[in-house]
């Protein structure tokens, strides 16, 4: 059997002639559980934290406006910051998982 080696890596032709490993998506022996928490939480937060849908922080005329369907640049930035913080809270800090 031929054997080549370098300082950090070795290779032999006997390894290359062996049967290839099975590809995981073709064999149905093992089913992987999928974690659906991240997309569901991200979608729900995006829907509820869109400025003007439920509330707007800061509002046009008051500190908090409810269901006015209007927005401003400051409101978009505040809601984007809240979205990121809530997403980190649920996924990184609390480690919420939903396996299906």
TINU-799436 format. One record per atom (N, C-alpha, C): residue number from 1; residue in one letter; atom name; x, y, z. Coordinates in steps of 0.02 Angstrom, whole numbers. Layout:
BEGIN
(NUM,a,CA,(X,Y,Z))
...
//
This chain:
BEGIN
(1,x,N,(43,-58,0))
(1,x,CA,(0,0,0))
(1,x,C,(45,62,0))
(2,x,N,(31,109,-44))
(2,x,CA,(70,170,-47))
(2,x,C,(47,217,8))
(3,x,N,(94,253,35))
(3,x,CA,(78,298,90))
(3,x,C,(119,361,83))
(4,x,N,(85,419,77))
(4,x,CA,(119,483,73))
(4,x,C,(105,521,138))
(5,x,N,(154,554,163))
(5,x,CA,(141,593,224))
(5,x,C,(176,660,218))
(6,x,N,(145,709,249))
(6,x,CA,(175,775,256))
(6,x,C,(179,790,329))
(7,x,N,(201,847,346))
(7,x,CA,(210,863,417))
(7,x,C,(143,867,454))
(8,x,N,(89,886,420))
(8,x,CA,(25,894,454))
(8,x,C,(-30,848,429))
(9,x,N,(-18,812,373))
(9,x,CA,(-72,774,344))
(9,x,C,(-44,709,313))
(10,x,N,(-81,655,319))
(10,x,CA,(-59,593,286))
(10,x,C,(-117,567,244))
(11,x,N,(-100,530,190))
(11,x,CA,(-150,504,145))
(11,x,C,(-125,437,120))
(12,x,N,(-168,388,117))
(12,x,CA,(-149,324,87))
(12,x,C,(-202,305,35))
(13,x,N,(-179,271,-18))
(13,x,CA,(-225,253,-72))
(13,x,C,(-276,201,-50))
(14,x,N,(-261,163,3))
(14,x,CA,(-309,113,27))
(14,x,C,(-372,146,54))
(15,x,N,(-365,205,83))
(15,x,CA,(-424,241,108))
(15,x,C,(-468,266,52))
(16,x,N,(-437,286,-4))
(16,x,CA,(-475,312,-60))
(16,x,C,(-514,258,-96))
(17,x,N,(-491,194,-92))
(17,x,CA,(-525,140,-128))
(17,x,C,(-582,110,-89))
(18,x,N,(-591,129,-27))
(18,x,CA,(-646,102,13))
(18,x,C,(-712,131,-11))
(19,x,N,(-767,100,10))
(19,x,CA,(-833,124,-11))
(19,x,C,(-847,193,18))
(20,x,N,(-880,235,-19))
(20,x,CA,(-894,303,5))
(20,x,C,(-945,301,62))
(21,x,N,(-943,350,107))
(21,x,CA,(-991,351,162))
(21,x,C,(-1061,367,136))
(22,x,N,(-1112,343,173))
(22,x,CA,(-1181,357,153))
(22,x,C,(-1197,430,164))
(23,x,N,(-1235,457,119))
(23,x,CA,(-1257,527,125))
(23,x,C,(-1318,528,169))
(24,x,N,(-1318,573,218))
(24,x,CA,(-1369,571,271))
(24,x,C,(-1439,585,246))
(25,x,N,(-1448,627,194))
(25,x,CA,(-1516,642,173))
(25,x,C,(-1546,587,130))
(26,x,N,(-1505,538,107))
(26,x,CA,(-1531,483,67))
(26,x,C,(-1553,425,111))
(27,x,N,(-1520,413,166))
(27,x,CA,(-1541,357,208))
(27,x,C,(-1592,382,259))
(28,x,N,(-1645,346,266))
(28,x,CA,(-1700,366,309))
(28,x,C,(-1698,330,376))
(29,x,N,(-1640,305,395))
(29,x,CA,(-1636,269,457))
(29,x,C,(-1644,315,517))
(30,x,N,(-1612,374,514))
(30,x,CA,(-1616,421,569))
(30,x,C,(-1654,483,547))
(31,x,N,(-1701,503,587))
(31,x,CA,(-1736,566,574))
(31,x,C,(-1710,617,623))
(32,x,N,(-1691,674,597))
(32,x,CA,(-1667,727,641))
(32,x,C,(-1727,770,662))
(33,x,N,(-1726,790,724))
(33,x,CA,(-1778,834,749))
(33,x,C,(-1759,905,729))
(34,x,N,(-1805,941,701))
(34,x,CA,(-1792,1009,679))
(34,x,C,(-1816,1058,733))
(35,x,N,(-1775,1108,746))
(35,x,CA,(-1791,1159,796))
(35,x,C,(-1826,1217,760))
(36,x,N,(-1891,1225,773))
(36,x,CA,(-1931,1276,740))
(36,x,C,(-1939,1339,783))
(37,x,N,(-1906,1343,839))
(37,x,CA,(-1915,1401,884))
(37,x,C,(-1891,1465,851))
(38,x,N,(-1833,1464,820))
(38,x,CA,(-1804,1526,793))
(38,x,C,(-1848,1557,739))
(39,x,N,(-1871,1520,688))
(39,x,CA,(-1913,1553,638))
(39,x,C,(-1981,1575,664))
(40,x,N,(-2010,1536,709))
(40,x,CA,(-2077,1554,735))
(40,x,C,(-2072,1616,780))
(41,x,N,(-2022,1618,823))
(41,x,CA,(-2014,1676,867))
(41,x,C,(-1996,1738,827))
(42,x,N,(-1952,1730,777))
(42,x,CA,(-1932,1787,736))
(42,x,C,(-1992,1815,697))
(43,x,N,(-2034,1771,670))
(43,x,CA,(-2092,1792,632))
(43,x,C,(-2143,1827,678))
(44,x,N,(-2155,1799,737))
(44,x,CA,(-2203,1829,783))
(44,x,C,(-2179,1897,807))
(45,x,N,(-2115,1902,824))
(45,x,CA,(-2088,1967,846))
(45,x,C,(-2090,2018,791))
(46,x,N,(-2075,1997,729))
(46,x,CA,(-2078,2044,673))
(46,x,C,(-2148,2070,663))
(47,x,N,(-2198,2025,669))
(47,x,CA,(-2267,2046,658))
(47,x,C,(-2291,2092,714))
(48,x,N,(-2275,2075,776))
(48,x,CA,(-2301,2115,832))
(48,x,C,(-2261,2178,845))
(49,x,N,(-2197,2180,826))
(49,x,CA,(-2156,2239,839))
(49,x,C,(-2149,2284,778))
(50,x,N,(-2189,2273,727))
(50,x,CA,(-2189,2320,671))
(50,x,C,(-2219,2386,695))
(51,x,N,(-2185,2442,683))
(51,x,CA,(-2210,2506,710))
(51,x,C,(-2280,2523,685))
(52,x,N,(-2325,2537,730))
(52,x,CA,(-2393,2557,713))
(52,x,C,(-2444,2502,711))
(53,x,N,(-2424,2438,710))
(53,x,CA,(-2472,2384,707))
(53,x,C,(-2507,2376,775))
(54,x,N,(-2469,2364,827))
(54,x,CA,(-2498,2359,894))
(54,x,C,(-2486,2425,931))
(55,x,N,(-2424,2447,931))
(55,x,CA,(-2407,2511,964))
(55,x,C,(-2348,2542,926))
(56,x,N,(-2338,2605,939))
(56,x,CA,(-2282,2641,909))
(56,x,C,(-2245,2678,964))
(57,x,N,(-2181,2666,969))
(57,x,CA,(-2141,2696,1022))
(57,x,C,(-2081,2730,991))
(58,x,N,(-2070,2792,992))
(58,x,CA,(-2112,2847,1014))
(58,x,C,(-2164,2863,961))
(59,x,N,(-2221,2886,984))
(59,x,CA,(-2276,2902,939))
(59,x,C,(-2268,2970,906))
(60,x,N,(-2315,2988,863))
(60,x,CA,(-2312,3053,829))
(60,x,C,(-2327,3110,877))
(61,x,N,(-2378,3102,919))
(61,x,CA,(-2399,3156,964))
(61,x,C,(-2393,3139,1037))
(62,x,N,(-2385,3074,1054))
(62,x,CA,(-2378,3051,1123))
(62,x,C,(-2317,3005,1127))
(63,x,N,(-2295,2989,1187))
(63,x,CA,(-2239,2942,1193))
(63,x,C,(-2255,2873,1165))
(64,x,N,(-2317,2850,1174))
(64,x,CA,(-2338,2785,1147))
(64,x,C,(-2405,2794,1113))
(65,x,N,(-2409,2776,1049))
(65,x,CA,(-2472,2776,1011))
(65,x,C,(-2492,2704,999))
(66,x,N,(-2557,2690,1001))
(66,x,CA,(-2582,2623,991))
(66,x,C,(-2620,2619,926))
(67,x,N,(-2603,2571,884))
(67,x,CA,(-2637,2553,821))
(67,x,C,(-2652,2613,778))
(68,x,N,(-2601,2652,762))
(68,x,CA,(-2612,2710,719))
(68,x,C,(-2589,2697,647))
(69,x,N,(-2553,2643,634))
(69,x,CA,(-2530,2622,568))
(69,x,C,(-2487,2676,534))
(70,x,N,(-2452,2716,572))
(70,x,CA,(-2405,2765,546))
(70,x,C,(-2338,2753,579))
(71,x,N,(-2286,2780,548))
(71,x,CA,(-2219,2768,575))
(71,x,C,(-2174,2827,563))
(72,x,N,(-2115,2826,594))
(72,x,CA,(-2064,2876,583))
(72,x,C,(-1996,2841,586))
(73,x,N,(-1944,2876,567))
(73,x,CA,(-1877,2846,567))
(73,x,C,(-1855,2827,637))
(74,x,N,(-1869,2871,685))
(74,x,CA,(-1850,2856,755))
(74,x,C,(-1888,2795,780))
(75,x,N,(-1952,2790,762))
(75,x,CA,(-1992,2732,782))
(75,x,C,(-1965,2667,751))
(76,x,N,(-1945,2670,688))
(76,x,CA,(-1916,2611,655))
(76,x,C,(-1853,2588,691))
(77,x,N,(-1810,2635,709))
(77,x,CA,(-1748,2618,744))
(77,x,C,(-1761,2589,813))
(78,x,N,(-1809,2618,849))
(78,x,CA,(-1825,2593,916))
(78,x,C,(-1855,2523,912))
(79,x,N,(-1900,2511,864))
(79,x,CA,(-1930,2445,857))
(79,x,C,(-1879,2394,833))
(80,x,N,(-1832,2414,790))
(80,x,CA,(-1779,2368,767))
(80,x,C,(-1734,2348,826))
(81,x,N,(-1718,2396,868))
(81,x,CA,(-1678,2381,928))
(81,x,C,(-1716,2334,975))
(82,x,N,(-1780,2346,985))
(82,x,CA,(-1821,2303,1028))
(82,x,C,(-1825,2232,998))
(83,x,N,(-1833,2227,932))
(83,x,CA,(-1837,2163,897))
(83,x,C,(-1773,2123,909))
(84,x,N,(-1716,2155,900))
(84,x,CA,(-1652,2120,910))
(84,x,C,(-1642,2098,982))
(85,x,N,(-1660,2141,1029))
(85,x,CA,(-1652,2124,1099))
(85,x,C,(-1698,2067,1121))
(86,x,N,(-1761,2069,1099))
(86,x,CA,(-1807,2015,1116))
(86,x,C,(-1786,1949,1083))
(87,x,N,(-1761,1953,1021))
(87,x,CA,(-1739,1892,986))
(87,x,C,(-1679,1861,1023))
(88,x,N,(-1632,1903,1045))
(88,x,CA,(-1576,1877,1084))
(88,x,C,(-1599,1849,1151))
(89,x,N,(-1648,1881,1182))
(89,x,CA,(-1674,1857,1245))
(89,x,C,(-1702,1787,1239))
(90,x,N,(-1746,1777,1189))
(90,x,CA,(-1779,1712,1182))
(90,x,C,(-1732,1658,1157))
(91,x,N,(-1689,1673,1108))
(91,x,CA,(-1649,1621,1077))
(91,x,C,(-1583,1608,1111))
(92,x,N,(-1550,1660,1135))
(92,x,CA,(-1483,1652,1164))
(92,x,C,(-1486,1645,1240))
(93,x,N,(-1521,1688,1273))
(93,x,CA,(-1521,1689,1346))
(93,x,C,(-1567,1635,1374))
(94,x,N,(-1629,1633,1351))
(94,x,CA,(-1678,1584,1377))
(94,x,C,(-1673,1516,1342))
(95,x,N,(-1642,1513,1283))
(95,x,CA,(-1633,1452,1244))
(95,x,C,(-1699,1415,1233))
(96,x,N,(-1747,1450,1204))
(96,x,CA,(-1811,1421,1189))
(96,x,C,(-1804,1375,1128))
(97,x,N,(-1831,1314,1133))
(97,x,CA,(-1829,1266,1078))
(97,x,C,(-1899,1238,1066))
(98,x,N,(-1914,1224,1004))
(98,x,CA,(-1977,1192,985))
(98,x,C,(-1960,1139,933))
(99,x,N,(-1961,1076,953))
(99,x,CA,(-1943,1022,908))
(99,x,C,(-2005,991,878))
(100,x,N,(-2003,982,812))
(100,x,CA,(-2059,953,776))
(100,x,C,(-2035,894,736))
//
